[in-house]
Amino acid sequence: METQVKHEPVTFGRHPSTYKHWKLAFEGEIARLTMAVDEDAGLRPGYKLKLNSYDLGVDIELADAVQRLRFEHPEVRCVVVTSIQERIFCAGANIFMLGSSGHGFKVNFCKFTNETRISIEDASSGSGQKYLAALNGTCAGGGYELALACDAMVLVDDGNSAVSLPEVPLLGVLPGTGGLTRLVDKRKVRRDLADVFCTLAEGIKGKRAVEWNLVDEVAPRSRFAEVVDRRAKALAAASPARAAKGVALTPIASRREGDAIVWTHVRLDLDRERRVATLTLQGPPADLPADAAAIRALGASWWPMQAFRELDEALLHLRHNEDEIGLVLLRTQGSAEAVLALDATLDALRGDWFVNEVRLLIARVLRRVDLTAKSFFAMIEPGSCFAGTLFELALAADRSYMLDDEERPTAIHLSPLNGGTYPMTHGPSRLEVRFLGEPGRAAALLERPRGYDPGEASEAGLVTIVADAIDWEDEVRVATEERSSLSPDALTGMEASLRFAGTENGDSKIFGRLTAWQNWIFQRPNAVGERGALTLYGKPERPTFDFRRT
Amino acid sequence: MQLFEKIPNNVNLSQDKKLLRALEKWQPNYLKWWSDAGPADYQVDEIYLRTAISVDAKGWAHFDYVKMPDYKWGIFLTPPEHDRRIGFGDFFGNPAWQEVPGEFRNQLRRIIVTQGDTEPASVEQQRLLCDSAPSQYDCRNLFQVNVEEGRHLWAMVYLLHAYFGRDGREEADELLERRSGYTDKPRILSTFNEPIEDWLSFYMFTMFTDRDGKYQLLALAESGFDPLARTTRFMLTEEAHHMFVGETGVGRVIQRACELMKSDKNEDARAQGGIGLDLIQKYVNFWYSSSLDLFGGEISSNAAEYFAAGLKGREHEEKFEDHVALNATYHVPVYEDGRVTDREVPLRNAMNEVLRDAYIDDNQRGVDRWNKIIADQGVNFTVKLPHRRFNRAMGIYRGHHFDPEGNPISKETWERRKYDWLPTESDKTYVKSLMLPVLERGKMAHWIAKPERGIKGQPIDFEYIRRV
């Protein structure tokens, strides 16, 4: 059994003025994001963040920077990621931190870092902010995986600096943030060469790193800055210009109310005894503006932006600080018409950079729901507004329950935005995935998007269970209790397998395949047993492996 | 002994055509490196050098005139021991490896490349010294050290070629591509990128930094990988001379300082054109502390892994009782919250510290001999090794400040006082101003005493360098 140590809850709000580990600087259309990890400022005590190694705290700041660059600095077309240390870019995730963390923390750490890496790629494809990794020194493990998430990499060629994925030979685990997948899927490194590379603890440097496509270019120390500069300018030039002025990401505020956490539009009620949380989203007001200038004036307080940032924070809180909560009931409250009006605005103004950013943000938060290892039930009740964008929450849920009561009518609504504005991690829309067995069905439903009463919703296959007023309470109670009684591990595996039906892509391989393998390996004696490689890392003994393969 | 082959060796190189071809391909690049990066002058002159012509007691020290580029660089391993066993670590008692164990291939290669990288580095660092030699005798000693470092590079390159396949050959090529102090391809360890611009620094380097080399070689001479052990054992036979050059070199500067002090009414050696004892002490402080860094971190997981795997042991492993060292601990004084406290560290993690302790004792013996010179001259001064915590840039004391006695001091005190302890720019400029070449047979520069005796029974005014 893991020892249960009570830690301070993890918080996610950050601002560049308080970064401990990164420096953000701007030069016109090029931004410089410099890793300057403070060894002594680990998120939790017990380890030092030597050699620019990172823990969750470092990555939370990185995630903040990536998000901030998109919203606050639309003028930036290329972000150069580099390190302040002379001979080290980054040594990856801090191994002593991993060694001293419980299983759940490790998994959530990997998941969050993965989401951050993918958000970098999302910034490149969705916002036209290209990322260039300027590897000014050795780049190992998670450090190289961060570089792999960038659009291009330049490595200093000083006869010593190498890129490497040493997890297998050194730690008995896997590169946990997409390194394996990105090698073969994104960079198309030949799989036999990738095999050699991933078992070579010291990595590959210089010309061969370029030949194998592990990096895009190498440059001697004396020309490194110049080459990075040239590449950054080229990347910036290839990306379309956007607005000159951004929208400030104001802090997200919440308060405690007993066992509830309350934001402006989101409320999280925790029932720890039953291990159930209720996540309630207050829908948009009816009088939201429909023109770009007015929306820009609202900035971060524009409802869709603020509500989804709050929802994001609630999800992260659930993951990192409420590990025993297994089931989340998703509720919405408000006017479906207001949501549909907002969807019309989001659709009409999609060419506006800010509106586009908000759409991308909503898509990311919805993917965070898909990727959260908790059961989600959507509760479609009177006064709820599961319409269009918010109906995605019901589609993301593992099940949806809809009350059928003539005196208190309920409805769900589709809007054009259910047709692919918010793709899942593996590419398709949630509606497409829902009707994988009926090709064309999603498209047909979206030809004339409309509202559905419980009978129609059930008929159309848009909800799971419809219960009438007599059965409703019992139905919900039994379902909740039953869900909470099942093995959480089995549920995690089951949900992850059922949620992402259809063809895979790179991102989904990282979460669906790599993360699952990584989690399995994190539990195995060869990694974390008494004589496991991760347990003994840095200690005087060498690991002992059980050499039987499954 | 295939001494007259193009590549002298005692490893039956002519029988291994593939290896021979690989090394023959490397050799011209090596010679080019020597001409580009070796001693800046004297390449066509005849130098009275010691050359290894075999590995037995008589053969490893053959003295004769030789042009440096014709020096017999080659491959010499001490003869194999019958049924040698691994002497430490998890494989204690198993037969020593004659081939590289796959599991440790990369670690071994890294160890050999890192060791190999220091050998040409020091030649590069010392490249310009021949232009300011204080005597023929000293200049010859410099060249002796240089050619032997060159051969030690050969020793490591042989291992890379013979046991590490294509990777090994590439690493061997890169050993010739890196250059000391070169921004684009510097030497791996930072000490080996420091310039050596005066002879006092050269003597300090051979006393302190080469002695680190000796202890690294002693640790590798215990390796369970037999070819590495045999190679480094033979290298050690030559290393003693380097330390001799350093210890006697500093000793002679000290002796001269004492003589000049006595001839000055204020006992000021500098006023008489010498190097004062206080300045010598500053050089000791700098080079000794910098060399302590080369042993690596006090608490090191690499050291533990190398020991556990049987790759790198302790010096003279046979003198220890417990060769597995799995349950033992070692005291390491750590600096935390403003004070020094003892910490019990698993012995395997403290192997760098074990080696450093032996190194410190060894240095102290040399310093004692220097102090005897001073005492014999009737001068009241004692040269001291600064505390191991003083002026460290590596390991657990890095980033903190200590005085030469090892007491913690504040950053402000350090900034105010560091030049009481370390050479200033003007100290270095002064020492450099003394570096005028003296190459007339038997003559010495003013700031250094004559050695006690010449090389291999020759007189001091022997023609050690025959200019063409």
Chai-1 contact restraints between the chains, C-beta under 6 A:
chainA,res_idxA,chainB,res_idxB,connection_type,confidence,min_distance_angstrom,max_distance_angstrom,comment,restraint_id
A,D158,B,K185,contact,1.0,0.0,6.0,A-B,restraint_1
A,G159,B,E174,contact,1.0,0.0,6.0,A-B,restraint_2
A,G159,B,R178,contact,1.0,0.0,6.0,A-B,restraint_3
A,G159,B,K185,contact,1.0,0.0,6.0,A-B,restraint_4
A,N160,B,I188,contact,1.0,0.0,6.0,A-B,restraint_5
A,A201,B,N106,contact,1.0,0.0,6.0,A-B,restraint_6
A,E202,B,N106,contact,1.0,0.0,6.0,A-B,restraint_7
A,P220,B,D184,contact,1.0,0.0,6.0,A-B,restraint_8
A,R221,B,T183,contact,1.0,0.0,6.0,A-B,restraint_9
A,R221,B,D184,contact,1.0,0.0,6.0,A-B,restraint_10
A,S222,B,T183,contact,1.0,0.0,6.0,A-B,restraint_11
A,S222,B,D184,contact,1.0,0.0,6.0,A-B,restraint_12
A,G538,B,S301,contact,1.0,0.0,6.0,A-B,restraint_13
A,P540,B,A304,contact,1.0,0.0,6.0,A-B,restraint_14
A,P540,B,P346,contact,1.0,0.0,6.0,A-B,restraint_15
A,P540,B,R348,contact,1.0,0.0,6.0,A-B,restraint_16
A,P540,B,N349,contact,1.0,0.0,6.0,A-B,restraint_17
A,R542,B,A308,contact,1.0,0.0,6.0,A-B,restraint_18
